[in-house]
């Protein structure tokens, strides 16, 4: 069908992969919880943009250079790890500020939001793009389901990419509205908000450390 082999196996694989927690989903959930659904969707669209760019690179074979030239992968790996850790440290700094000002009015908390939460689209796109494991995943995963010799491979990649974005949109929407519920709890419980932000920041630092220490094989 449209140059795609084992379509339903691909769908099941995509669903399983999307449900695995990662920097993108954690960031969207955090933005939705702290800034509301509109900001959450801005972060989600940043994820969509980043994933689309990675899929286009995969379809054109550009990202396969990372496998051919390992030093390029190493550079990108450490750049991505450093960025994730930097995002996490800034969230932790914001959480500390929220904890210290937990007795002040809510307006002050908005002013103290870290830069990552104030530019959700750009931050989410950067988090997605600076993920070398995601690039290699798109290359290896997509190729397995494209029929060799099909005369219109671009159409096959378009369908495969649409499936990824569809299930990603459903999942991120659920996270955003789950975040809206958390936002109501955070507005009433400043300690809970600071604790949740600390957890998110620690997760991002952990993602950065894990990426930096991961093997390229």
C-alpha positions, 0 to 999 in steps of 0.5 A: 500500500503506497510503498509501505510494508507491514503498515499495522506493525509500523502503527503499533511501533509508533504508538509504543514509541510515542508513549515512552516518556522523553524530553519532548513530552515532559516539556509539553506537559510542564508547559501545559501545567504551568502556562495553560493549554495555549502555551502547551499547544505552542510547545506541541507545534514546536515538537511537530516542527522539529519532528517534521524536519527530522523526518524530511532529513531522514527521507532525503538521506541527509541524516544518514551522514551521522552513521557514515561520519561518527564524529558528526554524531558525537558533536551533535550528541554533546550539543543536544546533551548540553542543551537538555542539561541547560534547560533543566538547570534553568527550570530548577533555578525557576523552581527555587525562585518559586519556592522562595517566593511561595508566599507572594502573589501569583503575579510575581510567579508569572514574572519569575517563569524561566525563559524556557516556559516563556518561549515554548515553541522555540524551546520545544523545536530545539529540544526535538532537533537536538536529539541525535538518537531521534535522528538515527531512530527516524532513519532506521525505523522509517527505512524498514517500512518503505518498499524497495523499488517503489517509484514514489518513495516521497509518498511513502515517507509522507504517509509514515510521517503523517501517522507519527504526527497524528498519534503524537498530536493525540498524545500531546493533547492529552498531556496538555489538558492533563497539564491544565488540571495540574495547573489548577492544583499548582495555583492553590498549592505553591509548594506542589508547583515548586516540587513539580518544577524541581522534578521536571528540571531534574528529569531534563538534567538526567536526560542530558547526562544519559544522552552524553553517556550513551553509546553511539552504537 
